[in-house]
């Protein structure tokens, strides 16, 4: 299991996906009434797959290690591609962005629990303390420093979707961190992602087919929707997934999980830029709490 130091380079690789995923949540909310949520996830990864054909198609050739390890990559594709974002887009249909973000902030907790129960990982007081600090920072952003906002939250079916999605991502991250990719798959960033996207696209396509079979959704195509699909299929998909995968194999899933709590902070900053909201003092306080939690939880990793 990887326990390298949390270097500036690895930190950057963990922060970049949170920025891209925060933007993905905003874009997903903006177009939630124009395209079915599961279909949006399929379109997203179809874009990624087409791009990867130019760089990583060799992993699909006969004799590739992908076929000998198809079970593992099928599960990775199901958890990280077929389930997580599909459920996130689905959650935004019935749940508020505040609730979705709050549920997603439980990822470090699920990282620790799943790692302890199924991957033989130890849990120490630094990780627990770091998780509490980061969660307090997230709550500070979500409640706008008004604790009455937290008491007023109402949970709906979309919140349950996000719980399932968060658990799926925790398992996905642990699977990445505990076993290295075979040589021919690990030869480039594109082959690593293609090995997962190939199966993930099959899963997401099957789920989208079910969505069309049992619902009355339709798509309102526009240039804006097309641009949104192209964006979520590149940055938040390819770039974020590759950065996360490299960083998780360096520092482990438990430490990486704390960085996800930066998403609400970046989402709040994007709201300032996009919606014209005024930045508040609690944004800075929350950022310090979250970063402090990451530092405290990763100190053991850094000394290994």
C-alpha positions in Angstrom: 0.0 0.0 0.0 1.4 3.4 -1.0 2.5 5.7 1.8 4.7 8.3 0.1 5.1 11.8 1.4 2.4 14.4 0.5 4.7 16.5 -1.8 3.7 19.7 -3.5 3.4 17.8 -6.8 1.1 15.2 -5.4 -0.9 17.9 -3.6 -1.5 19.6 -6.9 -2.6 16.3 -8.4 -5.2 16.0 -5.6 -6.4 19.6 -5.7 -6.9 19.8 -9.5 -9.6 17.1 -9.6 -11.6 18.8 -6.8 -11.6 22.0 -8.8 -12.7 20.2 -11.9 -15.3 18.1 -10.1 -16.7 21.3 -8.4 -17.2 22.8 -11.9 -18.8 19.5 -13.0 -21.4 19.8 -10.3 -22.2 23.4 -11.3 -22.5 22.5 -15.0 -24.6 19.4 -14.2 -27.0 21.6 -12.2 -27.2 24.2 -15.0 -28.3 21.6 -17.6 -30.2 19.2 -15.3 -33.5 19.9 -17.0 -32.1 19.6 -20.6 -30.8 16.1 -20.6 -31.6 12.9 -18.6 -29.0 12.5 -15.8 -27.9 8.9 -16.6 -27.8 9.8 -20.3 -25.6 12.8 -19.5 -23.2 10.5 -17.7 -23.1 8.2 -20.8 -22.5 11.2 -23.1 -19.7 12.4 -20.8 -17.8 9.2 -21.0 -18.5 8.7 -24.7 -16.7 12.0 -25.3 -13.8 10.7 -23.2 -13.7 7.4 -25.0 -13.5 9.0 -28.4 -10.6 11.2 -27.3 -8.8 8.2 -25.8 -9.0 6.3 -29.0 -6.3 8.6 -30.4 -3.9 7.9 -27.5 -4.7 4.7 -25.7 -6.5 2.3 -28.1 -3.6 -0.2 -28.0 -4.8 -1.4 -24.6 -7.9 -2.8 -26.4 -5.8 -5.1 -28.7 -5.8 -8.8 -28.4 -3.3 -10.1 -25.9 -3.5 -7.0 -23.7 -3.4 -7.4 -20.0 -6.8 -5.8 -19.9 -8.5 -9.0 -20.9 -6.7 -11.1 -18.3 -7.7 -8.5 -15.7 -11.2 -7.8 -17.1 -13.0 -8.4 -13.8 -10.9 -5.8 -11.9 -11.3 -3.1 -14.6 -14.9 -3.9 -15.1 -15.5 -3.2 -11.4 -13.4 0.0 -11.5 -15.4 1.1 -14.6 -18.6 0.3 -12.8 -17.7 2.2 -9.6 -15.8 5.2 -10.8 -17.6 5.7 -14.2 -20.9 3.9 -14.3 -22.1 4.7 -10.9 -20.6 7.7 -9.2 -21.4 10.6 -11.6 -24.6 9.0 -12.8 -25.9 9.0 -9.2 -24.6 12.5 -8.7 -26.5 13.8 -11.7 -29.5 11.9 -10.6 -29.3 13.3 -7.1 -29.4 16.8 -8.4 -32.8 16.1 -9.9 -34.4 15.9 -6.4 -31.8 17.2 -4.0 -30.4 20.6 -3.5 -26.7 21.3 -4.3 -26.2 22.0 -0.6 -27.4 18.6 0.4 -25.5 16.8 -2.3 -22.3 18.5 -1.3 -22.8 17.8 2.3 -23.4 14.1 1.7 -20.3 14.0 -0.5 -18.3 15.5 2.3 -18.6 12.2 4.1 -16.1 10.6 1.7 -13.2 10.7 4.2 -15.3 8.8 6.7 -16.2 6.2 4.2 -12.6 6.0 3.1 -11.5 5.1 6.7 -14.4 2.7 7.3 -14.0 0.8 4.0 -10.3 0.8 4.3 -10.4 -0.7 7.8 -13.1 -3.3 7.0 -12.1 -4.5 3.6 -8.5 -3.5 2.8 -6.8 -4.0 6.2 -6.0 -0.3 6.6 -5.3 1.1 10.1 -7.1 4.1 11.4 -5.2 6.5 13.7 -6.1 9.5 15.8 -4.5 11.9 13.3 -6.9 10.7 10.5 -9.9 11.0 12.8 -8.8 14.5 14.0 -8.1 15.6 10.4 -11.5 14.2 9.2 -13.3 16.2 11.9 -11.4 19.4 11.0 -12.2 19.1 7.3 -15.8 18.2 7.9 -16.2 21.3 10.1 -14.8 23.4 7.3 -17.2 22.0 4.9 -20.2 22.5 7.2 -19.0 26.1 7.7 -19.3 26.8 4.0 -22.6 25.0 3.5 -24.3 26.7 6.4 -22.7 30.1 5.7 -21.6 30.2 9.4 -25.3 30.0 10.4 -25.9 26.8 12.3 -29.6 27.2 11.9 -29.1 26.3 8.2 -27.8 22.9 9.2 -30.8 22.2 11.4 -33.1 23.2 8.5 -31.7 20.7 6.0 -34.3 18.2 4.6 -33.1 14.9 3.2 -34.7 13.5 0.1 -34.1 10.4 -2.1 -31.3 12.3 -4.0 -29.3 12.3 -0.7 -29.5 8.5 -0.6 -28.2 8.4 -4.2 -25.2 10.5 -3.1 -24.5 8.2 -0.1 -24.4 5.2 -2.5 -22.2 7.2 -4.9 -19.8 8.3 -2.2 -19.4 4.7 -1.0 -18.8 3.5 -4.6 -16.1 6.2 -5.0 -14.4 5.1 -1.7 -14.2 1.5 -2.9 -13.0 2.6 -6.3 -10.2 4.7 -4.7 -9.1 1.9 -2.4 -8.9 -0.5 -5.4 -6.7 1.9 -7.2 -4.4 2.4 -4.2 -3.8 -1.2 -3.3 -2.8 -2.7 -6.6 -0.6 -1.3 -9.4 -1.7 -1.5 -13.1 0.0 -4.2 -15.3 2.9 -3.0 -17.4 1.2 -2.6 -20.7 -1.7 -0.8 -19.1 0.5 1.5 -17.1 2.6 2.5 -20.1 0.8 5.9 -20.4 -1.9 8.0 -18.8 -4.2 7.2 -21.8 -4.0 3.4 -21.5 -4.7 3.6 -17.7 -7.8 5.6 -18.3 -8.9 3.7 -21.4 -8.8 0.4 -19.4 -11.4 1.9 -17.0 -13.4 3.9 -19.5 -13.9 1.0 -21.9 -15.9 -1.0 -19.3 -17.3 2.2 -17.7 -18.9 3.2 -21.0 -20.5 -0.2 -21.3 -22.0 0.1 -17.8 -23.1 3.7 -18.3 -24.6 2.8 -21.7 -26.6 0.0 -20.2 -27.9 2.3 -17.4 -28.8 5.0 -20.0 -30.8 2.4 -22.0 -32.8 1.5 -18.9 -33.4 5.2 -18.3 -34.9 5.7 -21.7 -36.9 2.4 -21.4 -38.6 3.3 -18.1 -38.9 7.1 -18.2 -40.3 9.8 -20.5 -37.2 12.0 -20.7 -36.2 13.9 -23.8 -33.2 16.0 -24.7 -33.3 19.7 -25.5 -30.3 20.1 -27.7 -28.5 23.5 -27.9 -25.0 24.8 -28.5 -24.8 25.4 -24.8 -25.7 21.8 -23.9 -23.2 20.5 -26.5 -20.5 22.7 -25.0 -21.3 21.5 -21.5 -21.2 17.8 -22.6 -17.8 18.3 -24.3 -16.5 20.1 -21.2 -17.6 17.4 -18.6 -16.2 14.7 -20.9 -12.7 16.3 -21.0 -11.6 18.2 -17.9 -13.8 16.7 -15.1 -13.5 13.3 -16.7 -10.1 12.6 -18.3 -7.9 15.1 -16.6 -9.5 14.7 -13.1 -9.6 10.9 -13.3 -6.0 10.6 -14.3 -4.7 13.1 -11.7 -6.7 11.3 -9.0 -5.5 7.9 -10.0 -1.8 8.9 -9.9 -2.1 10.7 -6.6 -4.1 7.9 -4.9 -1.4 5.4 -5.8 1.2 7.7 -4.3 -0.3 8.5 -0.9 -3.2 6.1 -0.5 -6.9 6.4 -0.6 -7.4 7.6 3.0 -5.2 10.7 2.7 -6.6 11.4 -0.8 -10.1 11.3 0.5 -9.7 14.4 2.6 -9.0 16.5 -0.4 -12.5 15.9 -1.7 -13.7 18.3 1.1 -12.1 21.1 -0.9 -14.9 20.8 -3.5 -17.5 22.9 -1.5 -14.9 25.6 -1.1 -14.1 25.8 -4.8 -17.8 25.5 -5.6 -18.4 28.6 -3.4 -15.6 30.5 -5.1 -17.1 29.6 -8.5 -20.4 30.9 -7.3 -18.8 34.2 -6.5 -17.4 34.4 -10.1 -20.5 33.0 -11.9 -23.4 34.2 -9.8 -21.8 37.4 -8.4 -22.0 36.3 -4.8 -19.8 38.2 -2.3 -17.0 36.3 -0.6 -17.3 36.0 3.1 -14.9 35.7 6.0 -16.2 32.1 6.7 -14.9 31.0 3.3 -11.3 31.8 4.5 -12.0 30.1 7.9 -13.4 27.0 6.2 -10.4 26.8 3.8 -8.0 26.9 6.8 -9.9 24.2 8.6 -10.0 21.9 5.5 -6.3 22.4 4.7 -5.5 21.9 8.4 -7.4 18.6 8.4 -5.5 17.4 5.3 -2.2 18.3 7.0 -3.0 16.6 10.3 -4.3 13.5 8.6 -1.4 13.1 6.3 1.5 13.6 8.8 1.6 9.8 9.5 1.9 9.2 5.8 4.6 11.7 5.4 6.7 10.0 8.1 6.4 6.5 6.7 
